[in-house]
């Protein structure tokens, strides 16, 4: 099975996503308990090209991503009250594990495969990278959403950068701006 440069096989689980109430407190918790880090942080993120259960929506919030081994942890804090896959879970279950994600090369084929299983596309988004992602409601088959991430070259480079930064990370410089991917001097920091 082919693998991505960040060490996970194509189509295998590569990310655990958590909805959090306080992103900085959660970064500290995941760093201490799962040795995840360093964290690449984006504040005041706006995703404008998105749908929630078939209707247009706008996400606004903060995101942070770090690796523990080859697995990425994503922390999501939604700062607006727009109905979303995030507020839906908070209302039903509270904060915590929200989704598990796979990265694929053929996004359309994986979306079709999940739809053939009867899973509902609950969220769809396009980013400026460009890439696409979709969260699927498995209707109880899993107690979380399944996310399909389109692994474009740009996305694979970012996931690999987050993984590489985690190798031999000793806890220093625990939070780095996501813009560090455009700054080679920051990306060279391993410790």
Secondary structure per residue as TSV (DSSP state, phi and psi in degrees):
chain	resnum	aa	ss	phi	psi
A	1	X	-	360.0	129.4
A	2	X	-	-66.5	148.6
A	3	X	B	-119.8	155.3
A	4	X	-	-81.0	165.3
A	5	X	T	-66.6	-17.0
A	6	X	T	-90.2	10.5
A	7	X	S	94.2	-2.0
A	8	X	-	-102.6	143.4
A	9	X	B	-64.8	147.2
A	10	X	T	-58.7	128.6
A	11	X	T	87.2	-4.0
A	12	X	S	-92.0	161.4
A	13	X	E	-59.0	132.4
A	14	X	E	-131.6	-8.8
A	15	X	E	-150.2	140.4
A	16	X	E	-113.9	125.6
A	17	X	E	-109.3	132.5
A	18	X	E	-121.9	138.2
A	19	X	E	-90.9	130.6
A	20	X	-	-129.0	150.5
A	21	X	S	-82.8	-36.8
A	22	X	-	-131.8	106.4
A	23	X	H	-67.0	-36.5
A	24	X	H	-70.5	-40.1
A	25	X	H	-65.0	-36.8
A	26	X	H	-69.5	-38.1
A	27	X	H	-58.1	-46.2
A	28	X	H	-61.1	-44.7
A	29	X	H	-62.3	-49.8
A	30	X	H	-68.1	-30.4
A	31	X	H	-65.9	-45.2
A	32	X	H	-73.2	-37.6
A	33	X	H	-91.2	-34.3
A	34	X	H	-115.9	3.8
A	35	X	-	56.4	35.5
A	36	X	-	-83.7	137.5
A	37	X	-	152.9	168.3
A	38	X	-	-71.2	162.8
A	39	X	E	-98.2	134.3
A	40	X	E	-103.6	119.4
A	41	X	E	-116.2	137.3
A	42	X	E	-126.6	119.7
A	43	X	E	-102.1	146.2
A	44	X	E	55.0	51.0
A	45	X	E	-76.6	140.0
A	46	X	E	-127.6	122.4
A	47	X	E	-109.3	110.4
A	48	X	E	-95.7	-31.0
A	49	X	E	-95.2	80.4
A	50	X	E	-146.4	154.8
A	51	X	E	-129.8	146.0
A	52	X	E	-122.4	114.3
A	53	X	T	48.7	45.3
A	54	X	T	86.4	-4.8
A	55	X	E	-112.6	144.3
A	56	X	E	-59.4	142.2
A	57	X	E	-147.7	161.6
A	58	X	E	-125.7	123.0
A	59	X	E	-90.6	139.6
A	60	X	E	-138.6	129.9
A	61	X	E	171.6	-159.3
A	62	X	E	-123.5	147.9
A	63	X	E	-132.4	147.4
A	64	X	E	-142.4	143.4
A	65	X	E	-138.2	139.1
A	66	X	E	-152.1	161.6
A	67	X	E	-105.8	149.1
A	68	X	E	-124.6	105.5
A	69	X	T	66.7	-136.6
A	70	X	T	-88.9	-2.4
A	71	X	E	-97.1	130.8
A	72	X	E	-88.1	139.9
A	73	X	E	-107.2	128.1
A	74	X	E	-114.3	130.5
A	75	X	E	-110.0	133.1
A	76	X	E	-127.4	127.0
A	77	X	E	-125.4	112.9
A	78	X	E	-87.8	125.8
A	79	X	-	-99.0	-12.3
A	80	X	S	-104.1	174.3
A	81	X	-	-102.1	14.7
A	82	X	-	-60.6	135.7
A	83	X	-	-56.8	134.8
A	84	X	-	-159.1	174.5
A	85	X	H	-65.0	-20.5
A	86	X	H	-81.8	-49.8
A	87	X	H	-65.9	-31.6
A	88	X	H	-58.7	-46.4
A	89	X	H	-71.8	-40.2
A	90	X	H	-58.3	-43.6
A	91	X	H	-65.4	-36.2
A	92	X	H	-85.3	-41.5
A	93	X	H	-126.0	-17.6
A	94	X	-	93.4	-166.7
A	95	X	S	-79.4	155.8
A	96	X	E	141.5	-155.7
A	97	X	E	-58.0	129.2
A	98	X	E	-114.3	-45.2
A	99	X	E	-152.5	161.6
A	100	X	E	-121.9	141.5
A	101	X	E	-122.7	148.4
A	102	X	E	-119.2	147.9
A	103	X	E	-107.4	135.6
A	104	X	E	-136.5	156.0
A	105	X	S	-83.0	-40.4
A	106	X	-	-102.6	83.8
A	107	X	H	-58.0	-48.1
A	108	X	H	-61.5	-39.7
A	109	X	H	-66.3	-40.3
A	110	X	H	-69.3	-39.1
A	111	X	H	-59.8	-46.4
A	112	X	H	-61.6	-38.4
A	113	X	H	-64.8	-41.9
A	114	X	H	-69.8	-38.0
A	115	X	H	-63.9	-36.3
A	116	X	H	-64.9	-25.6
A	117	X	T	-81.1	-3.7
A	118	X	T	90.1	9.2
A	119	X	-	-77.3	140.7
A	120	X	E	-96.7	132.5
A	121	X	E	-72.8	108.5
A	122	X	E	-91.5	-25.4
A	123	X	E	-149.5	138.7
A	124	X	E	-138.9	137.1
A	125	X	E	-145.2	151.5
A	126	X	E	-122.0	140.0
A	127	X	E	-114.4	172.2
A	128	X	T	-77.1	-2.8
A	129	X	T	-56.5	-46.2
A	130	X	T	-90.9	149.0
A	131	X	E	-161.6	168.9
A	132	X	E	-123.2	153.6
A	133	X	E	-145.0	152.5
A	134	X	E	-142.0	137.9
A	135	X	E	-105.1	134.4
A	136	X	E	-113.2	133.0
A	137	X	E	-84.9	113.6
A	138	X	-	-85.0	4.5
A	139	X	T	55.8	43.6
A	140	X	T	95.0	-8.4
A	141	X	S	-64.6	-34.0
A	142	X	S	-129.5	150.0
A	143	X	S	-86.5	29.7
A	144	X	S	-158.4	168.9
A	145	X	E	-77.2	152.8
A	146	X	E	-105.0	128.1
A	147	X	E	-105.7	137.6
A	148	X	E	-108.7	122.8
A	149	X	E	-111.4	127.6
A	150	X	E	-76.7	115.2
A	151	X	-	-88.6	80.4
A	152	X	-	-73.2	169.6
A	153	X	H	-58.8	-40.7
A	154	X	H	-63.6	-45.0
A	155	X	H	-65.7	-43.2
A	156	X	H	-60.1	-38.8
A	157	X	H	-62.6	-41.2
A	158	X	H	-67.9	-46.6
A	159	X	H	-60.3	-39.3
A	160	X	H	-66.3	-40.4
A	161	X	H	-61.8	-40.8
A	162	X	H	-65.7	-43.7
A	163	X	H	-61.6	-49.7
A	164	X	H	-60.6	-37.0
A	165	X	H	-64.7	-27.4
A	166	X	H	-78.2	-22.2
A	167	X	T	-66.8	123.1
A	168	X	T	63.8	17.7
A	169	X	-	-65.4	131.5
A	170	X	-	-107.0	12.8
A	171	X	S	98.9	-11.2
A	172	X	S	-81.0	154.9
A	173	X	S	47.3	64.2
A	174	X	-	-70.5	-25.4
A	175	X	E	-123.5	126.4
A	176	X	E	-126.8	145.6
A	177	X	E	-68.4	144.5
A	178	X	G	-58.4	-28.8
A	179	X	G	-64.3	-9.9
A	180	X	G	-59.7	-22.2
A	181	X	G	-65.1	-17.5
A	182	X	G	-98.8	3.7
A	183	X	-	-124.2	97.8
A	184	X	H	-59.6	-26.4
A	185	X	H	-69.5	-33.5
A	186	X	H	-74.5	-40.0
A	187	X	H	-67.2	-20.9
A	188	X	T	-75.1	-15.9
A	189	X	-	-68.5	117.7
A	190	X	-	-108.6	-24.4
A	191	X	-	-101.8	360.0
